[in-house]
Amino acid sequence: MTLSDDLKILKEIDKEISLLNSAANLLWWDRATLMPIKAAEERAEQISFIAVLIHEKTTSKELSRIISNLSKNITKLNNIEKAIVTNYSWKLSRINKIPKKHIAELFKVIGLAQHNWEIAKKNNDFKLFAPYLEKIVELKKKEAKYIDPRGNPYEVLLQDYERGITLKILDETFNKLKRDLKTLIEKVKKSSKYGKEFNLKNIDFSIEIQKKVCQEISTMILDDNERFLIAKSAHPFMTKISPNDLRVTTAFRNDPLFSLFSTAHESGHALYEAQFSEDLKYTILHDAPSLGIHESQSRLWENQICRSKNFWKYYYDSYKQAFPNIKNVPMEKFYESINIVRPSFIRIESDELTYNMHIIIRYEIEKALMEGKLKVKDLPRIWNSKYKKYLGITPKTYSEGLLQDSHWSQGSIAYFPTYALGTIYSAMMYEQMLKENPKLEQEIAKGYLQFVKAWLRDKVHKHGATMRTPEIIMNACKKNLDPNTLISYYKRKFGEIYGF
Amino acid sequence: MTLSDDLKILKEIDKEISLLNSAANLLWWDRATLMPIKAAEERAEQISFIAVLIHEKTTSKELSRIISNLSKNITKLNNIEKAIVTNYSWKLSRINKIPKKHIAELFKVIGLAQHNWEIAKKNNDFKLFAPYLEKIVELKKKEAKYIDPRGNPYEVLLQDYERGITLKILDETFNKLKRDLKTLIEKVKKSSKYGKEFNLKNIDFSIEIQKKVCQEISTMILDDNERFLIAKSAHPFMTKISPNDLRVTTAFRNDPLFSLFSTAHESGHALYEAQFSEDLKYTILHDAPSLGIHESQSRLWENQICRSKNFWKYYYDSYKQAFPNIKNVPMEKFYESINIVRPSFIRIESDELTYNMHIIIRYEIEKALMEGKLKVKDLPRIWNSKYKKYLGITPKTYSEGLLQDSHWSQGSIAYFPTYALGTIYSAMMYEQMLKENPKLEQEIAKGYLQFVKAWLRDKVHKHGATMRTPEIIMNACKKNLDPNTLISYYKRKFGEIYGF
């Protein structure tokens, strides 16, 4: 086999994996948005079968041989080929170390764990879920050991989601963030405004008009509606079916802002996928290099743009036209209502400022679990003491406490930190944009968002997974991961609202 | 390998093919209903890749070995196992005879033919499409030769769609049908009512309310809405994603009856798929044994039930409530308007009586093409002369003539007869139901449709593909394919309406 034969087969396999992912993603998307309820079991079989095909293709001897061969000749490849080979090389170096038996066992436990987590959450019964979580922790520790017997198990798993971030970096970053967030939250609580904010949640908004507003928000962010689609699902998410088929979902609650900001959030994810370079189509590089940087894109549109005063200077008039029942609410009051800070139990419903405290709590807990410093049975005590200490509140039930999220039942451990990293990246990017374009906020106040989109495309999106996240951040923001930028942004924003 | 090993692997492969079909069907359904337009090319790649996987699984050496082995031991198998083996055996005996190269070439030509057919139809330019049709005819002749070098090529291809029906049967059936239809159409044209029928098409109906009516019609036929879903597409169709996930689409035209009857039609198809025996799940038997018998199910609900006077005795009051703009139209007038007979050019828009003439014209033409008695360049002349002779009208353009259908461009030759066979089967089934339950029409007039559903389930649906169509028809209707039953039904129905 010549080098070019190998490259040809690699590109074919890469494309086949990408096509299988399209089918899998459509099966997932359809399940969450449309599928008749009685088909749930059949759909699970379809999804799992496609997952098996993808796993077989990825772990085939042929792919391993080709990657090993091309790795030895890496200097002869062009930049995209190099990146494809190094990405697969890294992926195979992990996946090929895990015995098939282990994966099968993990999937079996996860199946049971998810089912029992649902019942446990519904019945507020932690004891029902605990044995499954214990088994998952044990298996994930084992998995980390397979991959790197000498590494810290949490750090090893973290690489699946945020490659290149170490425990040292996370500890430093989160400790700093925690300290500063605590101070800021205290300041908000002591503000004379606290508890007297104008609250929109009590006003009634029609779902039909909410849908129209979501469509508008999404069109503002995504422009081209021949590549995108919005649908309704129980939990908002974004999925790429293929490069020109990007799907955003939203959900409707009593709170009209939930659908609006979730649409902005998911549209931010979609814009990222929409702006990958054309060259990367049907390759492993048509993807973000990490979950954190993907999250930075949703955060940036949700928070820095759509929760900003300047955005509403532009958009509030037409928003009021859509919802005449707030026609007498001044813009400043409305802006206040969408930025109320209030420590609360449910992560995905929390405000912009307190959000990261939820992440830090989870990080500290799951790291301790993986390092063997904490046992599953002690979770309720630790959970409550951390909520009391960091946010000043104590959950009354497991369901609004440690049973709220499905992630652990799905075996996703070391995943939570990416949410906070994404938030930090988004603040760093926005600050850098402001430096490069001092008129940016005036432009946003006029509804002109092209600078933001072009900046993101050139500095972040178009690279796909050809570069690693730390490299992209350094090139785009001229510095490494830095929680101070986020803190400064919070100080400015919430200082103005709460008067400190 | 023991027999039970072979059976186990066969069941696995059978299930895997079924799961891949689910993914393929969802990709098709989504493309027709929701997919953003720019993703068309990517979607074609996904669908074709899944088709290749299905083809690879079906033509694998392992499956051939297992089927051949089990065929030799067929007496040791239970009835379902036997039917699975004989179905695969028949399928492989055809597919394995066609060289891969031929399939690749056919797919390439079809791709170009479809594209050029679309342009040709738009521009009324037969010459643009003719060379592609010539190539398709040539390749389909070759394909028939691969399968059976000594058979009549049309008859060989027909077996893919309606196994067990010979050219002799078709010729006898269609000649009889043609003669009688001609007489009946002449009678209608000479009726004093002809040209003076009450016509609903000129009345304006809201799409939103049409949707509601479609939902009602579909619910009447399908009952259980946790297994079904209705969506909108350019051309109505039904697809099974999986046994408990059956999808019907409809389309909306100026004519409100189009969406109503297309919903009844597609729901009839869905009910068939919904009532297969549970034992057949994930096997090749979870399917109709032929297209004609599948079509009989859509026809029966569309025509015998939903275009009948008794059905409207039950439903007309609530229909009028949905559309108050016809509140003064008496039921008899409405019934007349949904059964107007008028020779016309477009098959899928034709009335119940003249419909089969379109099929017979196509049958005669495509059979002559395949037998080498007719050349593609002579098609326009033949088409027009047959329309003049059988229906008394001459199309003014190719677009409303021989370019109207996409089937030939898709390589579907010998497929049209199944539409007429389905229509005949439906009349035979309905007549037999009436014999077994003389009160059936009174029941329908009260909206009670359970007898029809149960009869269809027990006599037709539950068997799936465990029996062949002629056997099912004989068992259910106590006679072989018989066009006279259809003609008698037409005489009764249209004789009453047109007074002859």
Interface residues (C-beta under 8 A of the other chain):
Chain A: E16 L19 L20 S22 A23 L26 L27 D30 L34 M35 P36 I37 K38 A39 E42 R43 E45 Q46 F49 I50 L53 D224 N225 E226 R227 F228 L229 I241 S242 P243 N244 D245 L246
Chain B: E16 L19 L20 S22 A23 L26 L27 D30 L34 M35 P36 I37 K38 A39 E42 R43 E45 Q46 F49 I50 L53 D224 N225 E226 R227 F228 L229 I241 S242 P243 N244 D245 L246
